[in-house]
Amino acid sequence: MSKPGHGMIGLDQLERMIETGEIDTVVIAFCDMQGRLVGKRHTGAFFLEHGTKQAAHFCTYLLGTDMEMNTPDGYALTNWNTGYGDWLARPDWTTLRVIAWQEQTALVLADVEDERAGTLVPIAPRTILKSQVERARALGFEVRMASELEFYLFRDTFDEAHAKGYDDLQRVGWYNEDYQLLQGARAEPFYRRLRNEMTAAGIPVECSKGEAAPGQHEVNIRYSTALESADRHALFKHGAKEIALQSGYALTFMAKPHHDWTGSSGHIHLSLWDTSGGTNVFADLKGSTDRMSATMRYFLGGLMVCARPLSVFQASTINAYKRYAVASWAPVNVVWGRDNRTGGYRVVGEGTSLRIENRFPGGDANPYLAYAAMIAAGLYGIEQQIEPPAEYTDNGYLATGVSRIPRSLVEAIDALASSEMARAAFGADVVDHYLTMARLEQAAFDAAVTDWERYRYFERG
């Protein structure tokens, strides 16, 4: 545990901090389908009286909306016919922490619970991940994961960006800042605050660096168990936006903010350990230090055969599929290689650090869904003993005769809809719910008239 007043704290400590005035606001938050944190801010006094004894009520529609918070038809569990009643946000007190970037504020993440049934709501993103973690544990595995998140930073504020229609935004810097310390220093006060305040809030940042475009940056978050790492990922994205708001900047985790810019990735690293946490079962320690065990091979095989059918869970927006472009640092082909950044899966490390990097998710991915999809695919590979194809040692963008990630959300929807594996792993209610989400997103895009169309057809059409 961190020193009092910082980072992860216990419930008893929170109560003492409220009584002494160190904390006056307690946030109970959970993740919606789009990967955003939603919830309530409680006063310290109310929390002392009620918060530790009961969960927070919220309208069920929060897990049945689109990005604009509309309430579209099509969701079986949350719709007008159900009356849009309440579910509960049940705090997971192991996630309780002081939020360094908000004054006198603590935050706890919650699971979504059906109060009448007393069970977790199956369509909630955190529930979906917990189910896959439990599946892994039943097979004798502890899943450890980590995220690398890329984003663009702008001198415009969020309000100014909106007023400009998100056009002609001024990125911080004007040349490729990949590993460039001088270019990155233009916003180092912001990045320093991001690193330090995230770490102080129990979201340990290993490092930050410039990425492959002007104004693009990457932050690496330290690995942990799957659920803890997904929590860190979600909190980091939310907190980074709040710190940007406070600092007079805007930032975006959009997968492809502009067609001329390098896409922003959300790479996920994964290794399997025995349930005691003492042995990385991916490593065949009897052979060379980078040799893959049969468990790792099968896990990788499952990832590869499930990349297309589970794409909606790691790329659920229209924009996500525009990031997949040849020679763009985002993969297009379902190939793997050792320390090869041109394919979808990169095997890195050796011995206890041997792991798989999934390079398909973008910065916009919902971490709970993307993590759950990766675990489900790998467990499927283990159960079916799926051997991966041979390592691809050349330019993965030029690979032929291999599977390709879907080119669009439409293609991804079709792949998920026909997947028996997905329904077996997640349940029909979960698959149908997220198919509805994806179809509604596609329908909204199909109905929109874009700037591209006006430029192309206004005079010449």
For each residue, the residues with C-beta under 8 A, 3 or more apart:
1: 7 8 9 10
2: 6 7 8 9 200 202
3: 6 7
4: 9 13 17
5: 17 22 98
6: 2 3 98 100 200
7: 1 2 3 97 98 199 200 201 202
8: 1 2 96 97 202
9: 1 2 4 13 14 17 96 97 98 106
10: 1 13 14 93 96
11: 14 15 52 93 96
12: 15 16
13: 4 9 10 16 17
14: 9 10 11 17 18 23 26 96 106
15: 11 12 18 19 48 52
16: 12 13 19 20
17: 4 5 9 13 14 20 22 23 98 106
18: 14 15 21 22 23 24 26 44 45 47 48
19: 15 16 48
20: 16 17
21: 18 24 104
22: 5 17 18 104
23: 14 17 18 26 44 98 104 105 106
24: 18 21 43 44 104 105
25: 41 42 43 44 102 104 105 106
26: 14 18 23 41 42 43 44 47 51 105 106 107 108
27: 39 40 41 42 99 105 106 107 108
28: 39 40 42 51 55 56 89 91 107 108 110
29: 37 38 39 89 107 108 109 110 238
30: 37 38 39 89 109 110 111 112 124 126
31: 35 36 37 38 109 124 125 126 234 366 367 368
32: 35 36 37 38 62 63 65 125
33: 63 65 123 125 316 366 434 437
34: 67 316 366
35: 31 32 125 234 237 364 365 366 367 368 369
36: 31 32 238
37: 29 30 31 32 234 235 238
38: 29 30 31 32 58 62
39: 27 28 29 30 56 58 89 110
40: 27 28 56 58 89
41: 25 26 27 105
42: 25 26 27 28 46 47 51 56
43: 24 25 26 46 47
44: 18 23 24 25 26 47 48
45: 18 48 49
46: 42 43 49 50 51
47: 18 26 42 43 44 50 51 52
48: 15 18 19 44 45 51 52
49: 45 46
50: 46 47 53 54
51: 26 28 42 46 47 48 54 56
52: 11 15 47 48
53: 50
54: 50 51
55: 28 88 89 90 91 110 113 115
56: 28 39 40 42 51 88 89 91 110
57: 86 87 88 89 115
58: 38 39 40 62 86 87 88 89
59: 62 84 85 86
60: 63 64 77 78 82 84 85 86 87
61: 64 65 71 78 84
62: 32 38 58 59 65
63: 32 33 60 77 78 87 112 121 123 124
64: 60 61 71 72 75 77 78 79
65: 32 33 61 62 68 69 70 71 72
66: 69 70 72 437 440 441 444
67: 34 441
68: 65
69: 65 66
70: 65 66
71: 61 64 65 79 80 84
72: 64 65 66 75 440
73: 79 80
74: 79 436 439 440
75: 64 72 78 79 433 436
76: 79 429 432 433
77: 60 63 64 82 121 123 429 433
78: 60 61 63 64 75 82 84
79: 64 71 73 74 75 76 82 84
80: 71 73 83 84
81:
82: 60 77 78 79 85
83: 80
84: 59 60 61 71 78 79 80
85: 59 60 82
86: 57 58 59 60 115
87: 57 58 60 63 112 113 114 115 121
88: 55 56 57 58 112 113 114 115
89: 28 29 30 39 40 55 56 57 58 110 111 112 113
90: 55 110 111 112 113
91: 28 55 56 95 96 108 109 110
92: 95 108 109 110 111
93: 10 11 96 108
94:
95: 91 92 107 108 109 231
96: 8 9 10 11 14 91 93 106 107 108
97: 7 8 9 106 107 108 201 202
98: 5 6 7 9 17 23 105 106 200 201
99: 27 102 105 106 107 201 239
100: 6 196 197 198 200 201
101: 193 197 201 239 242 243 246
102: 25 99 105 242
103:
104: 21 22 23 24 25
105: 23 24 25 26 27 41 98 99 102
106: 9 14 17 23 25 26 27 96 97 98 99
107: 26 27 28 29 95 96 97 99 235
108: 26 27 28 29 91 92 93 95 96 97
109: 29 30 31 91 92 95 126 231 234 235
110: 28 29 30 39 55 56 89 90 91 92
111: 30 89 90 92 120 124 126 127 130
112: 30 63 87 88 89 90 120 121 124 126 127
113: 55 87 88 89 90 118 119 120 121
114: 87 88 117 118 119 120 121
115: 55 57 86 87 88 118
116:
117: 114
118: 113 114 115
119: 113 114
120: 111 112 113 114 124 127 130
121: 63 77 87 112 113 114 124 127
122: 127 128 131 427 429 430
123: 33 63 77 127 128 429 430 433 434
124: 30 31 63 111 112 120 121 127 128
125: 31 32 33 35 128 129 366 368 369 372
126: 30 31 109 111 112 129 130 227 230 368
127: 111 112 120 121 122 123 124 130 131
128: 122 123 124 125 131 132 368 369 372 426 430
129: 125 126 132 133 226 227 230 368 369 371 372 375
130: 111 120 126 127 133 134 227
131: 122 127 128 134 135 372 426
132: 128 129 135 136 226 371 372 375 376 379 425
133: 129 130 136 137 143 225 226 227 375
134: 130 131 137 138
135: 131 132 138 139 375 376 379 425
136: 132 133 139 141 142 143 226 272 375 379
137: 133 134 140 141 142 275
138: 134 135
139: 135 136 379 382 383
140: 137 274 275
141: 136 137 272 273 274 275 281
142: 136 137 225 272 273 274 275 277
143: 133 136 225 226 270 271 272 273 375
144: 223 224 225 226 229 270 271 272 273
145: 223 224 225 226 229 230 268 269 270 271 371 374
146: 220 221 222 223 224 229 268 269
147: 221 229 232 233 236 266 267 268 269 367
148: 218 219 220 221 265 266 267 268 269
149: 218 219 221 233 236 237 253 264 266 363
150: 211 216 217 218 253 264 265 266 363
151: 216 217 240 251 252 253 264 363
152: 171 213 215 216 217 251 252 254 257 261 264
153: 171 172 187 190 215 216 217 244 249 250 251
154: 161 169 170 171 172 215 249 250 251 252
155: 170 171 172 249
156: 160 161 164 169 170 249 250
157: 160 161 245 248 249 250
158: 161 162 241 244 245 250
159: 162 163
160: 156 157 163 164 250
161: 154 156 157 158 164 166 169 250
162: 158 159 165 166
163: 159 160
164: 156 160 161 167 168 169
165: 162
166: 161 162 169
167: 164
168: 164
169: 154 156 161 164 166 250
170: 154 155 156
171: 152 153 154 155 174 214 215 216
172: 153 154 155 186 187 214 215 249
173: 177 183 184 186 187 214 215
174: 171 214
175: 180 183 214
176: 180 183 210 212 213 214
177: 173 180 183 184 210 211 213 214 215 216 217
178: 209 210 211 212
179: 209 210
180: 175 176 177 183 184 210
181: 184 185 210
182: 185
183: 173 175 176 177 180 186 210 214
184: 173 177 180 181 187 188 191 208 209 210 217
185: 181 182 188
186: 172 173 183
187: 153 172 173 184 190 191 217 249
188: 184 185 191 192
189: 192 193
190: 153 187 193 194 243 244 247 249
191: 184 187 188 194 195 208 217
192: 188 189 195 196
193: 101 189 190 196 197 243 247
194: 190 191 197 198 205 208 219 240 243
195: 191 192 198 199 205 207 208 219
196: 100 192 193 199 200
197: 100 101 193 194 200 201 239 243
198: 100 194 195 201 203 204 205 219 221 236 239 240
199: 7 195 196 202 203 204 205
200: 2 6 7 98 100 196 197
201: 7 97 98 99 100 101 197 198 235 239
202: 2 7 8 97 199 232
203: 198 199 221 232 235 236 239
204: 198 199 221 222 232
205: 194 195 198 199 208 219 220 221 222
206: 220 221 222
207: 195 219 220
208: 184 191 194 195 205 217 218 219 220
209: 178 179 184 217 218
210: 176 177 178 179 180 181 183 184 216 217 218
211: 150 177 178 216 217 218 262 264
212: 176 178 216 262 329
213: 152 176 177 216 261 262
214: 171 172 173 174 175 176 177 183
215: 152 153 154 171 172 173 177
216: 150 151 152 153 171 177 210 211 212 213 261 262 264
217: 150 151 152 153 177 184 187 191 208 209 210 211
218: 148 149 150 208 209 210 211
219: 148 149 194 195 198 205 207 208 236 240
220: 146 148 205 206 207 208
221: 146 147 148 149 198 203 204 205 206 229 232 233 236
222: 146 204 205 206
223: 144 145 146 229 269
224: 144 145 146 228 229 232
225: 133 142 143 144 145 228 229
226: 129 132 133 136 143 144 145 229 230 270 371 375
227: 126 129 130 133 230 231
228: 224 225 231 232
229: 144 145 146 147 221 223 224 225 226 232 233 367 371
230: 126 129 145 226 227 233 234 367 368 371
231: 95 109 227 228 234 235
232: 147 202 203 204 221 224 228 229 235 236
233: 147 149 221 229 230 236 237 266 367
234: 31 35 37 109 230 231 237 238 367 368
235: 37 107 109 201 203 231 232 238 239
236: 147 149 198 203 219 221 232 233 239 240
237: 35 149 233 234 240 241 253
238: 29 36 37 234 235 241 242
239: 99 101 197 198 201 203 235 236 242 243
240: 151 194 198 219 236 237 243 244 251
241: 158 237 238 244 245 251
242: 101 102 238 239 245 246
243: 101 190 193 194 197 239 240 246 247
244: 153 158 190 240 241 247 249 250 251
245: 157 158 241 242
246: 101 242 243
247: 190 193 243 244
248: 157
249: 153 154 155 156 157 172 187 190 244
250: 153 154 156 157 158 160 161 169 244
251: 151 152 153 154 240 241 244
252: 151 152 154 257 264
253: 149 150 151 237 264 266 362 363 364
254: 152 257 264 319 362 363 364
255: 263 264 315 317 319 320 322 323 362 363 364
256: 259 261 263 264 319 320 322 323 362
257: 152 252 254 261 264
258: 261
259: 256 322
260:
261: 152 213 216 256 257 258
262: 211 212 213 216 328 329
263: 255 256 322 323 324 325 328 329 330 362
264: 149 150 151 152 211 216 252 253 254 255 256 257 323 362 363 364
265: 148 150 323 329 330 359 361 362 363
266: 147 148 149 150 233 253 361 362 363 364 365 367 370
267: 147 148 357 358 359 361
268: 145 146 147 148 357 358 361 370 371 374
269: 145 146 147 148 223 348 355 356 357 358
270: 143 144 145 226 355 356 358 374 375 378
271: 143 144 145 280 282 349 353 354 355 356
272: 136 141 142 143 144 280 281 282 295 296 299 378
273: 141 142 143 144 276 277 278 279 280 281
274: 140 141 142 277 278 279 281
275: 137 140 141 142
276: 273 279
277: 142 273 274
278: 273 274
279: 273 274 276
280: 271 272 273 283 351 352 353 354
281: 141 272 273 274 293 295 296
282: 271 272 292 293 295 296 299 354 355 356
283: 280 289 291 292 293 296 350 351 352 354
284: 287 291 292 293 294 296
285: 289 351
286:
287: 284 291
288: 291
289: 283 285 350 351 354
290: 338 347 349 350 351 354
291: 283 284 287 288
292: 282 283 284 296 297 300 347 354
293: 281 282 283 284 296 297
294: 284 297 298
295: 272 281 282 298 299 382
296: 272 281 282 283 284 292 293 299 300 354 356
297: 292 293 294 300 301 387 388
298: 294 295 301 302 378 381 382 384 385 386 387
299: 272 282 295 296 302 303 356 378 379 381 382
300: 292 296 297 303 304 336 345 347 356 378 381 388
301: 297 298 304 305 381 386 387 388
302: 298 299 305 306 377 378 379 380 381 382 384 386
303: 299 300 306 307 345 356 358 374 377 378 381
304: 300 301 307 334 336 344 345 381 386 388 389 403
305: 301 302 377 380 381 386
306: 302 303 309 310 373 376 377 380 381 419 421
307: 303 304 310 311 334 344 360 377 403 405
308: 311 334 403 404 405 406 412 415
309: 306 415 416 418 419 421 422
310: 306 307 313 314 373 376 377 416 419 422
311: 307 308 314 315 360 405 406 412 415 416
312: 315 316 409 412 413 415 416 434 435 438
313: 310 316 366 369 370 372 373 416 434
314: 310 311 358 360 361 365 369 370 373 374
315: 255 311 312 320 321 360 361 362 365 405 406 409 412
316: 33 34 312 313 320 365 366 369 409 434 437 438 441
317: 255 320 364 409 441
318: 321 322 408 409 441 442 445
319: 254 255 256 322 323 364
320: 255 256 315 316 317 323 362 364 365 409
321: 315 318 324 406 407 408 409 412
322: 255 256 259 263 318 319 325
323: 255 256 263 264 265 319 320 328 330 362
324: 263 321 328 330 331 332 405 407
325: 263 322 328 330 332
326: 332 397
327: 397
328: 262 263 323 324 325
329: 212 262 263 265 341
330: 263 265 323 324 325 359 362
331: 324 342 343 344 359 360 396 397 405
332: 324 325 326 397 404 405
333: 343 344 396 397 399 402 403 404 405
334: 304 307 308 343 344 345 402 403 404 405
335: 343 344 345 389 392 396 399 402
336: 300 304 340 343 344 345 346 347 356 388 389 391 392
337: 340 342 343 345 346 347 391 392 393 396
338: 290 346 347 348 391
339: 346 347 348
340: 336 337 343 346 392 393 396
341: 329 346 359
342: 331 337 395 396 397
343: 331 333 334 335 336 337 340 346 359 392 396 399
344: 304 307 331 333 334 335 336 358 359 360 396 405
345: 300 303 304 334 335 336 337 356 357 358 359
346: 336 337 338 339 340 341 343 356 357 359
347: 290 292 300 336 337 338 339 354 355 356 357
348: 269 338 339 353 354 355 356 357
349: 271 290 353 354 355
350: 283 289 290 353 354
351: 280 283 285 289 290 354
352: 280 283
353: 271 280 348 349 350
354: 271 280 282 283 289 290 292 296 347 348 349 350 351
355: 269 270 271 282 347 348 349
356: 269 270 271 282 296 299 300 303 336 345 346 347 348
357: 267 268 269 345 346 347 348
358: 267 268 269 270 303 314 344 345 361 370 374
359: 265 267 330 331 341 343 344 345 346
360: 307 311 314 315 331 344 405
361: 265 266 267 268 314 315 358 365 370
362: 253 254 255 256 263 264 265 266 315 320 323 330 365
363: 149 150 151 253 254 255 264 265 266
364: 35 253 254 255 264 266 317 319 320
365: 35 266 314 315 316 320 361 362 369 370
366: 31 33 34 35 125 313 316 369 370
367: 31 35 147 229 230 233 234 266 370 371
368: 31 35 125 126 128 129 230 234 371 372
369: 35 125 128 129 313 314 316 365 366 372 373 434
370: 266 268 313 314 358 361 365 366 367 373 374
371: 129 132 145 226 229 230 268 367 368 374 375
372: 125 128 129 131 132 313 368 369 375 376 426
373: 306 310 313 314 369 370 376 377
374: 145 268 270 303 314 358 370 371 377 378
375: 129 132 133 135 136 143 226 270 371 372 378 379
376: 132 135 306 310 372 373 379 380 422 425 426
377: 302 303 305 306 307 310 373 374 380 381
378: 270 272 298 299 300 302 303 374 375 381 382
379: 132 135 136 139 299 302 375 376 382 383 425
380: 302 305 306 376 377 383 384 386 421 425
381: 298 299 300 301 302 303 304 305 306 377 378 384 385 386
382: 139 295 298 299 302 378 379 385
383: 139 379 380
384: 298 302 380 381
385: 298 381 382
386: 298 301 302 304 305 380 381
387: 297 298 301
388: 297 300 301 304 336
389: 304 335 336 392 402
390:
391: 336 337 338
392: 335 336 337 340 343 389 396 399 402
393: 337 340
394: 398 399
395: 342 398 399
396: 331 333 335 337 340 342 343 344 392 399
397: 326 327 331 332 333 342
398: 394 395
399: 333 335 343 392 394 395 396 402
400:
401:
402: 333 334 335 389 392 399
403: 304 307 308 333 334
404: 308 332 333 334 407
405: 307 308 311 315 324 331 332 333 334 344 360
406: 308 311 315 321 409 411 412 415
407: 321 324 404 411
408: 318 321 411 412
409: 312 315 316 317 318 320 321 406 412 413 438 441 442 445
410: 413 414 442
411: 406 407 408 414 415
412: 308 311 312 315 321 406 408 409 415 416 438
413: 312 409 410 416 417 435 438 439 442
414: 410 411 417 418
415: 308 309 311 312 406 411 412 418 419
416: 309 310 311 312 313 412 413 419 422 431 434 435 438
417: 413 414 435
418: 309 414 415
419: 306 309 310 415 416 422 423 431
420: 423 424
421: 306 309 380 424 425
422: 309 310 376 416 419 425 426 431
423: 419 420 426 427 428 431
424: 420 421
425: 132 135 376 379 380 421 422
426: 128 131 372 376 422 423 430 431
427: 122 423 430 431
428: 423 431 432
429: 76 77 122 123 432 433
430: 122 123 128 426 427 433 434
431: 416 419 422 423 426 427 428 434 435
432: 76 428 429 435 436
433: 75 76 77 123 429 430 436 437
434: 33 123 312 313 316 369 416 430 431 437 438
435: 312 413 416 417 431 432 438 439
436: 74 75 432 433 439 440
437: 33 66 316 433 434 440 441
438: 312 316 409 412 413 416 434 435 441 442
439: 74 413 435 436 442 443
440: 66 72 74 436 437 443 444
441: 66 67 316 317 318 409 437 438 444 445
442: 318 409 410 413 438 439 445 446
443: 439 440 446 447
444: 66 440 441 447 448
445: 318 409 441 442 448
446: 442 443
447: 443 444
448: 444 445
449: 453 454
450: 453 454
451: 454 455
452: 455 456
453: 449 450 456 457
454: 449 450 451 457 458
455: 451 452 458
456: 452 453 460 461
457: 453 454 460 461
458: 454 455 461
459:
460: 456 457
461: 456 457 458
